[in-house]
Amino acid sequence: MNKIERIKFLYNKYIDREISSQEYEELFDLLLDGNNLNQLKSELDGKWQEIQPLKSPLTWEEMKVNINEKPSRSNIIKGRMIYWAAASVLILISLFFWPQSPKVEYEIYQTGYGEVNNITLDDGTKVVLNANSILKWQKDWRNIGVREVIIEGEGYFDVAGLIAQRSKKKLPFRVLTNDLTVNVVGTMFNIKNRGHQTDVLLDEGEVRLKLNKPGPSDEILLSPGQALSYSMKSKDLKRIATSEQNLAAWKEGTLEYKGVEVREIFRQLSEVFGLSFEVDDEDLLQRKITAGLPYTDWSIVKQSLGLILGVSLEDREGKVYIK
């Protein structure tokens, strides 16, 4: 692969959030090489006149001046000019070599409060979609060569292992949330994306997590039995102690807890049933319990909670009052 092809290859990894720190530095080094810029210019010359003025007010000659200019005032200014030059070339590459893609079409699945839906995607992947969740499945995955879903809420995935016809390699499967991307091939895992946070539990196989954060990011490998939580908003990354809770038990119609605070249990029930809990007793919220709740029916959950906590629960207009 020549250097121009290498630039395109690395740029594709950049926009797919798959680029490593070393590759990120390599991409910018290639863009700052004068010989590479000349080769890019020869490829761009035939298309340059097609650019509309509003797309880019910077001409090739102006860009070349920016790139080759060596300011003498300070090294700080020099560094800023070099960074801007490389970034400008990236913008041009996106305009010429990667024109705007057509609108992506999704198959959308949605569940209401207290509802669980068993879904089989058209690649054979099975998904149990938890209550109050949305799953978007990219329809044109056969032509694109990557299977991709977006989830808001919670789902348990049993991913079908497929082989791409052209490359004869395993066909990738990606799950996207606001916080991270889960890269898998054929495996079983649970993912929950709620409240500015994404939790991932791996049951079987292997997944690689790509965190959504500025700049390059190395992948995090999960092994079976491991769980991880990440919030893009707070930048909080932590391992989850699976000994405290069976994170995937919900798909069997049960929530299982081992020494978990009542406050956390109420929070999870709020997400599933769309209810808010009104509690005056702070000691009750801090109490840790071990229990299994058959949560598919709120009336049963309410009765079970009352017995376990020794309280009465009264729900009115979307609020549950604990007495």
N, C-alpha and C positions, 0 to 999 in steps of 0.2 A: 504494500500500500504506500503510495507517494504521500508527500507532506500535505497536499491539499485534501486528499481523501482522508488523511488522518485528522485534519481540522474538522471536516464534516462529521467524521465518526465521533470525535470527542464532543462536538457541539450537540449531536443527537443525545449522547449520554448526559450532557449538561441539562438539556430541556426535559429529559425523562427522569431527572433527579437520581441518576445512577453513577455519577462521576465521583471518583475518589479524589482525595486531596492532592495526590501526586499527578493525576490526570488533569486536574483543574489548573495546576501550575504549568503543566506541559502545554495546555491549550493556549494560555496567554503568552508563553514563550514563542510558540509557533506564530501567533498573530503579530508579534513584534519583530519578526525576522523580515528584513527588507526583501529578500528573494521570494519569500512566500507571498508578500504583498504584491509583488510584480506579477506573480502567477495568478493571484486572485484578480488583479486588474485586467489581465488578458481575458479571463472568463467573464468578467463583468462588462467589458467594453461593448459587447454585442447587445447587452440588455439595458445599458445605462439610460439610453434615451427614453425607455419605456416608463421610467419612474415618474410619478406625478409629483409636482413640487411640494405638495402637502405631506407626502410620505417622508421626505428627507430633504431639508434645505441645504445639506452639506454635499458639495460636489466632490468627485474623486480627487481632483487636484487639491482642494481644500483639506480633504482628509489626509492626503499624502504629506502636506505641509505640517499638519498637526502631528502626524506620526513621526516624521523625520526631524521635527523641530527640537532643538536642544536648548532649552532655556538656561540662562547662566545665573539667574538671580539666586536660586537656592535649590538644593536637592529635593526639598519638599515639593516645590512647583514642578520639578522634573518628574517626580513620581506621579503627581496628579495628572500631568499631560500624558504620560505613558499609559496609565490606567484608562484615561478617557479615550485614547487612541484605540486600545484593544477593545474596549466596550463598543466603540463606534463600528469597528469591523464586525463584531458580533451582530450588531443590528443589521448591517448590510447583508451579511450571510443569511440571516433569517428572511430578509426581503427577497433575495434572489434564489436561494437554493431550497428554501422551505416556505413556499407560498401558503397563504392562509388555508387551513384545512376546511372541508365542508362541515356543516353542522353535524355533530355526533348525535345519533339517535339511541335512545335507551328504552328498554323494557322496564317498566316501573312496578314494583310490588310494595304494598303498604299494609300495615296492620294497625288496628285501633287499640285503645286501652283494654287490657285483659285478654287480648286475642293473640294466638300463636298460629303461624301458617307454615306448612311444609311445602317447599318449592323445589322443583327439579328444573334447572336451567337447561337450555338446549345443547349444552356441551356434555351433559350427564352429571354435572355437579349438583349435589343436594344441599339445600340450605334450609335450616329451621329458623324462621324469622320471628324474633321475640315481639312482645307487645310494644305498641307505640314506636314502630320502626319503619324506615323506608329503605328499600334496596333498588338501585339502578344498575341494570345489566346492559352493557354495550352490545348492540345488535350485530354490528359488522365485524365481529372478532375474527371470523374466518379470513377475510381479506387483509385485516390489519396484522394478524399474526400474534396478537396478544389478547388474552381474555381479561376483561377489566370490569370491576363492579365498584360502585360508590355506596357506602352504607351510612345511614344516620339512625342510631339506635343500637340494636344488638342482634347478632346472628351467629349460628353455629354452621360451619362449612365442612363438607366432605367433598373435597375437590377431585374431580375426575382427572386422571393422568392421560394426557393426549400427546401424540407425536405429530409435529408439523410435517406436512407432506413434502415441502421443498427442502428444508434444512435437515429433516430426519432427527431433529432434536426435540426435547420435551417442550411442549407449548406452554409459555409462561401464563401465570394467573396472578392478577394483582387485585388487592382490596384497598381502596382509597378512603381515608377519612381526612378531616381538617388537620389532624395532628401528625399522621404518618401514613406510609404505604407498606402493605404487607406483600412481599414477593414470595410466591409459592409455586410448586409444580403439581404435586399430588400429595395431599395431606389432610389432616382433620384438626380444626382449631376453632376457638371461640373468639369473637371480637365484639367489643362494646364501645360505642362512640356516643357518649352523653355528657352534658355539662362541661364542655371545653376540655374533655379528657378522653383518651382512647386506651382501653385495656385489651391485651391480647393474651390468650392462653393456648398453648400448643398441646394437643392430646397425642398426636401421632405424626411422624414424618419430620419435616424441617421447614422453617420459615425464616426469612431474612427481613428485618424491619428497617425502613428508611425514614428517618425522622424529618418532618417538614420544618426546617429552620434555615436561616440565611446562610449562604455559602455552602461549600461541599460538606458532605456528611457521610461517614463510614456506616456500613450496614451493621446491624446487631443481629446475631444469630441466636435463635431460640431452639432449645432441645425439648423433647417430649417431657411434659410435667412442669415446664417453666412458664411463668407469666410475667408480663411487663406492663407498666402504665406510663403514658407520656402525655403531657399537655403542652401544646404549642404556645398557648397564652401565657402560662406561668413558667415555661421551660423546665418543668419538674419531671424528671425521669427517675423511675424507681421500679425495683422488682416487687412482685406481689407474692405474699406468703400464701401459697395454695393450701397449706395445712389449715388455715382459718376458714376457708370457704370453698366449696365446690362450685367454681364459677360457671360450669356448664350444666349444672343439675337442673336449671330452669327448663331445658328442652324436654325433660321428662315430667314437667309439671310441678317441680318442687324447688324451693329455695332452701339450701342447706347452709347452716352457720355453725361455726365452732369458736366460741369465745368472742363474738362480734358485738360491738356496742349497739344498743337499741336505736340510737341516733342514725347510724348507718343503715340499719334495716328499714327504718321509716323512709330514709332518702331513696332507697332502691324501690320500695313499694310505691312511692310517689311517681317515679318514672314509669312504672308498669301500669298503674291504675289512674294516673292523672289526679291524684288526691293530695291535699296538703294536711299535715298533722299538726294539731294545736296541743302543745304539752306545756304545762306550767312547772312540772316537777323535773328539775335538772338532774337529780339523782337517778331518776328513771331513765333518762336519755343516756346516761353514762354507764348504766348497768350492762354487763356483758352476759350474753346468753348463748346456749347451744341448743339449736332447734332445727326442725325441718318443717317448712310451711308449704302446703299444697296450694300454690298461689293462683291457679287458673280461675278460681271463683272467689270474688271478694268477700262474699258472705261467709265462706268457710275460713278464709284468712282472718277475717275480723274475729270470728269465734275462737280460732286457735290462739291468736295474739292475746285475747282477753284471758284465756285460761293460763297461758304461759306467764304473762306479766302480772296476773292478779288484778286487772283493771277492767273497766268497762269502756267500750268504744262506741261513740255515737256519731254517725256521719250525716251532715246536713249541708246541702248545696256545695258539694265538692270539698268540704272540709271534714276532717275526722277529729272529734274532741275526745281527749283521753281523760278519764276521771278515775 
